[in-house]
Amino acid sequence: MRYRPLGRTGLTVSEIGFGAASYWGLRRFPEAEAVGLVHRALDLGVTLFDTAPGYSRGEAEPRLGRALRGRDLDRVVVATKAGTFHAGGGRTGRDFSPPALVASVEASLRRLGVEQLGLVQLHGPARAELNDDLFEALERLRRRGLVRAFGANSFDPGVIEAIIAAPSLDVVMLDYNVLRPERAAAIERAAARGKGVLAGMPLAMGHVDGQLAKLRGLRDLWYAARALKNHRQEVRLARRLGFLRHDPRMSAAQASLAYVLSHPGVSAAVVGTTRRAHLEANAAASGQALPPDLAEQIGLAQQG
Ligand SMILES: NC(=O)c1ccc[n+]([C@@H]2O[C@H](COP(=O)([O-])OP(=O)(O)OC[C@H]3O[C@@H](n4cnc5c(N)ncnc54)[C@H](OP(=O)(O)O)[C@@H]3O)[C@@H](O)[C@H]2O)c1
């Protein structure tokens, strides 16, 4: 596994991070399997674990806490979010007021079983919510030693620029993958300002690998339902990259990760998985260069 600095935070993270979210966190995914994946990730050298209070109906964060309990976390960056929460019945609530953020961080520390969080990211703030009152609350949490670094996550270009411009935010998490080359310029601007950059959805939710065509069990039905509800555009765009599934040198997922990591501004790609073989293949993508002919083919496909 290779490691990169997380911007100017002083933290170093594995190029491949573990996304403790989605199906991985749900109760219907057996606890022993979920915990086993975290332990395997640690063995493979993964040092970045990303979750959120609201992920997986509120189950992902406490599950990650249970999985990390008793492990050597010296080099591990436990990253969570604030500003959103599971509001019951599968709904997500949001509250970016300073008292709510402070309460959220304190509750995350308890659920994750750590004394300090490596990274806390504001989870999809609106531009107007990124204000001085909020930044002062973050700085107070930092001074109390509860959080090393702050960031924010957004898929909205205007909000991404506001995050990059905010001195209190050290990290930006955005949706960067072979289907989203337009994010490359923002990543360059973020890196130039010393921000760490986390690529969420680096496999475009698995659609680069033809996720929808592989119905092997319950979890794939769950992924398919999510795709039909929220990600039809990714499914459509991914068809153009079908050639990645037939390259003998690397899998489509590995090519996608190599593409994301070939941007020097990216600190890590955070991948969600429920399968050990996928986790191992993703870890093996660290350090694998994207062959120039594949990079060229991807560029042509991106132009449509
Ligand atoms: N803050 C936000 O708003 C936000 C939004 C999205 C994502 N994120 C972060 O980014 C992380 C990643 O997002 P994500 O999990 O939704 O999307 P993703 O990492 O782009 O894709 C996950 C999907 O890809 C599949 N997959 C993983 N490795 C694979 C491999 N080697 N070969 C084939 N398929 C593979 C997984 O299925 P299997 O289970 O079968 O492996 C799953 O369906 C999240 O866990 C979260 O931490 C944040």
The ligand as an SDF file (V2000), in Angstrom:
LIG
                    3D

 48 52  0  0  0  0  0  0  0  0999 V2000
  -20.3870   12.0060    1.7520 N   0  0  0  0  0  0  0  0  0  0  0  0
  -21.0520   11.6000    0.7230 C   0  0  0  0  0  0  0  0  0  0  0  0
  -22.0230   12.2030    0.3180 O   0  0  0  0  0  0  0  0  0  0  0  0
  -20.6000   10.3910    0.0700 C   0  0  0  0  0  0  0  0  0  0  0  0
  -21.3240    9.9160   -0.9930 C   0  0  0  0  0  0  0  0  0  0  0  0
  -20.8730    8.8040   -1.5960 C   0  0  0  0  0  0  0  0  0  0  0  0
  -19.7400    8.1780   -1.1130 C   0  0  0  0  0  0  0  0  0  0  0  0
  -19.0690    8.6500   -0.0410 N   0  0  0  0  0  0  0  0  0  0  0  0
  -17.9160    7.9510    0.5170 C   0  0  0  0  0  0  0  0  0  0  0  0
  -17.2440    7.3050   -0.4890 O   0  0  0  0  0  0  0  0  0  0  0  0
  -17.2920    5.8960   -0.2410 C   0  0  0  0  0  0  0  0  0  0  0  0
  -17.4560    5.1590   -1.5330 C   0  0  0  0  0  0  0  0  0  0  0  0
  -18.7370    5.3620   -2.0870 O   0  0  0  0  0  0  0  0  0  0  0  0
  -19.6910    4.1740   -2.5470 P   0  0  0  0  0  0  0  0  0  0  0  0
  -19.3920    2.9640   -1.7070 O   0  0  0  0  0  0  0  0  0  0  0  0
  -21.0780    4.6250   -2.5530 O   0  0  0  0  0  0  0  0  0  0  0  0
  -19.2790    3.9980   -4.0390 O   0  0  0  0  0  0  0  0  0  0  0  0
  -18.0180    3.3610   -4.7310 P   0  0  0  0  0  0  0  0  0  0  0  0
  -16.9010    3.1380   -3.7770 O   0  0  0  0  0  0  0  0  0  0  0  0
  -17.8020    4.1850   -5.9390 O   0  0  0  0  0  0  0  0  0  0  0  0
  -18.5740    1.9540   -5.1860 O   0  0  0  0  0  0  0  0  0  0  0  0
  -18.9820    0.9520   -4.2930 C   0  0  0  0  0  0  0  0  0  0  0  0
  -19.5970   -0.1290   -5.1530 C   0  0  0  0  0  0  0  0  0  0  0  0
  -18.5680   -0.6980   -5.9390 O   0  0  0  0  0  0  0  0  0  0  0  0
  -18.5030   -2.0970   -5.7340 C   0  0  0  0  0  0  0  0  0  0  0  0
  -17.0910   -2.4790   -5.7040 N   0  0  0  0  0  0  0  0  0  0  0  0
  -16.1400   -2.1560   -4.7770 C   0  0  0  0  0  0  0  0  0  0  0  0
  -14.9510   -2.6820   -5.1210 N   0  0  0  0  0  0  0  0  0  0  0  0
  -15.1320   -3.3440   -6.2820 C   0  0  0  0  0  0  0  0  0  0  0  0
  -14.2900   -4.0890   -7.1290 C   0  0  0  0  0  0  0  0  0  0  0  0
  -12.9870   -4.2650   -6.8590 N   0  0  0  0  0  0  0  0  0  0  0  0
  -14.8180   -4.6370   -8.2550 N   0  0  0  0  0  0  0  0  0  0  0  0
  -16.1150   -4.4740   -8.5520 C   0  0  0  0  0  0  0  0  0  0  0  0
  -16.9800   -3.7800   -7.7870 N   0  0  0  0  0  0  0  0  0  0  0  0
  -16.4990   -3.2210   -6.6600 C   0  0  0  0  0  0  0  0  0  0  0  0
  -19.2150   -2.3490   -4.4150 C   0  0  0  0  0  0  0  0  0  0  0  0
  -19.8330   -3.6020   -4.4490 O   0  0  0  0  0  0  0  0  0  0  0  0
  -19.3010   -4.8420   -3.5390 P   0  0  0  0  0  0  0  0  0  0  0  0
  -19.9030   -4.6290   -2.1990 O   0  0  0  0  0  0  0  0  0  0  0  0
  -19.8380   -6.0090   -4.2760 O   0  0  0  0  0  0  0  0  0  0  0  0
  -17.8070   -4.7790   -3.5370 O   0  0  0  0  0  0  0  0  0  0  0  0
  -20.2590   -1.2290   -4.4030 C   0  0  0  0  0  0  0  0  0  0  0  0
  -21.3920   -1.6170   -5.1240 O   0  0  0  0  0  0  0  0  0  0  0  0
  -18.4290    5.6680    0.7260 C   0  0  0  0  0  0  0  0  0  0  0  0
  -18.2770    4.4560    1.3810 O   0  0  0  0  0  0  0  0  0  0  0  0
  -18.3200    6.9130    1.5420 C   0  0  0  0  0  0  0  0  0  0  0  0
  -17.3390    6.7290    2.5290 O   0  0  0  0  0  0  0  0  0  0  0  0
  -19.4810    9.7580    0.5200 C   0  0  0  0  0  0  0  0  0  0  0  0
  1  2  1  0
  2  3  2  0
  2  4  1  0
  4  5  1  0
  4 48  2  0
  5  6  2  0
  6  7  1  0
  7  8  2  0
  8  9  1  0
  8 48  1  0
  9 10  1  0
  9 46  1  0
 10 11  1  0
 11 12  1  0
 11 44  1  0
 12 13  1  0
 13 14  1  0
 14 15  2  0
 14 16  1  0
 14 17  1  0
 17 18  1  0
 18 19  2  0
 18 20  1  0
 18 21  1  0
 21 22  1  0
 22 23  1  0
 23 24  1  0
 23 42  1  0
 24 25  1  0
 25 26  1  0
 25 36  1  0
 26 27  1  0
 26 35  1  0
 27 28  2  0
 28 29  1  0
 29 30  1  0
 29 35  2  0
 30 31  1  0
 30 32  2  0
 32 33  1  0
 33 34  2  0
 34 35  1  0
 36 37  1  0
 36 42  1  0
 37 38  1  0
 38 39  2  0
 38 40  1  0
 38 41  1  0
 42 43  1  0
 44 45  1  0
 44 46  1  0
 46 47  1  0
M  CHG  2   8   1  16  -1
M  END
$$$$
